[in-house]
Amino acid sequence: WAPGLEKYGAAQLRDRYRHEYGAEMDAAAWAGWMAVKSIVESALRSADVAAHVLSPRTVFDGHKGVPLRFDSASRMLVQPHYQVDSAGKTIEVEPEVPKC
């Protein structure tokens, strides 16, 4: 998560967070929000929450412009990664692929 994200609903998510908590959403706050969101969505769709979360067919909207999913082998969230350059511009970078 990068606070400068604007597209794909990121600005609205950031604004709701700021309104509720009086602070900027950081990577830890986004990760907590995404964890709860994925569990709740899965619980609403399946009795087997873990199997639903890890299914290759299950995707989640994390307001990053692409559907997000959990890798069943590593159990890590597959998602775009961002950096903020020296001019303050948010840019997408290729994430490292975990070795399992």
C-alpha positions as CSV (number, residue, x, y, z in Angstrom):
1,W,0.0,0.0,0.0
2,A,1.2,3.5,-0.7
3,P,-0.7,6.5,0.6
4,G,-0.5,8.3,-2.8
5,L,-2.6,5.7,-4.6
6,E,-5.6,7.3,-6.2
7,K,-7.1,5.0,-8.8
8,Y,-9.3,1.9,-8.4
9,G,-11.1,3.1,-5.3
10,A,-7.8,3.6,-3.4
11,A,-8.5,7.3,-2.7
12,Q,-12.0,6.5,-1.3
13,L,-10.6,3.7,0.9
14,R,-7.8,6.1,2.1
15,D,-10.3,8.9,2.8
16,R,-12.7,6.6,4.8
17,Y,-9.7,5.4,6.9
18,R,-8.5,8.9,7.5
19,H,-12.1,10.0,8.5
20,E,-12.5,7.1,10.9
21,Y,-9.0,7.0,12.5
22,G,-7.6,10.6,11.9
23,A,-4.5,9.2,10.4
24,E,-3.2,8.1,7.0
25,M,-3.6,4.4,6.0
26,D,-0.2,2.8,5.9
27,A,0.9,-0.7,4.7
28,A,0.1,-2.3,8.0
29,A,-3.4,-0.8,8.2
30,W,-4.1,-1.9,4.6
31,A,-2.8,-5.4,5.3
32,G,-5.1,-5.7,8.4
33,W,-8.1,-4.4,6.4
34,M,-7.3,-6.8,3.5
35,A,-7.0,-9.8,5.9
36,V,-10.4,-9.1,7.5
37,K,-12.0,-8.3,4.2
38,S,-10.8,-11.6,2.6
39,I,-11.9,-13.7,5.7
40,V,-15.4,-12.0,5.8
41,E,-16.0,-12.4,2.1
42,S,-14.9,-16.0,2.2
43,A,-17.1,-16.8,5.2
44,L,-20.1,-15.3,3.4
45,R,-19.5,-17.5,0.4
46,S,-18.3,-20.8,1.8
47,A,-18.5,-23.0,5.0
48,D,-14.9,-23.9,4.4
49,V,-13.3,-20.4,4.7
50,A,-9.7,-21.6,4.4
51,A,-10.4,-23.6,1.3
52,H,-12.2,-20.6,-0.3
53,V,-9.4,-18.1,0.5
54,L,-6.8,-20.4,-1.0
55,S,-8.8,-21.5,-4.0
56,P,-7.1,-20.4,-7.3
57,R,-10.5,-19.3,-8.5
58,T,-11.1,-16.9,-5.5
59,V,-10.1,-13.2,-6.1
60,F,-10.5,-10.2,-3.9
61,D,-10.7,-6.5,-4.6
62,G,-7.9,-4.7,-2.7
63,H,-8.3,-1.4,-4.5
64,K,-5.1,-1.9,-6.4
65,G,-6.5,-2.2,-9.9
66,V,-6.1,-6.0,-10.4
67,P,-7.9,-8.9,-8.7
68,L,-5.8,-10.2,-5.7
69,R,-5.6,-13.8,-4.7
70,F,-3.7,-16.0,-2.2
71,D,-1.1,-18.4,-3.5
72,S,-2.1,-21.8,-2.2
73,A,1.5,-23.0,-1.9
74,S,3.0,-20.0,-0.1
75,R,-0.3,-18.7,1.3
76,M,0.9,-15.2,0.5
77,L,-1.3,-12.6,-1.1
78,V,-0.4,-12.1,-4.8
79,Q,-0.7,-8.4,-5.4
80,P,1.0,-5.4,-7.1
81,H,3.7,-3.7,-5.1
82,Y,4.4,0.1,-5.0
83,Q,7.3,2.4,-4.2
84,V,7.4,6.1,-3.8
85,D,10.2,7.7,-5.9
86,S,12.3,10.7,-4.8
87,A,9.8,13.1,-6.4
88,G,6.9,11.6,-4.3
89,K,5.4,9.8,-7.3
90,T,3.9,6.3,-6.6
91,I,5.1,3.7,-9.0
92,E,4.3,0.0,-9.3
93,V,7.3,-2.5,-9.0
94,E,7.6,-6.2,-9.7
95,P,7.2,-8.2,-6.4
96,E,9.8,-10.8,-5.5
97,V,8.4,-14.3,-6.1
98,P,8.8,-16.4,-2.9
99,K,10.6,-19.7,-3.2
100,C,8.6,-22.5,-1.6
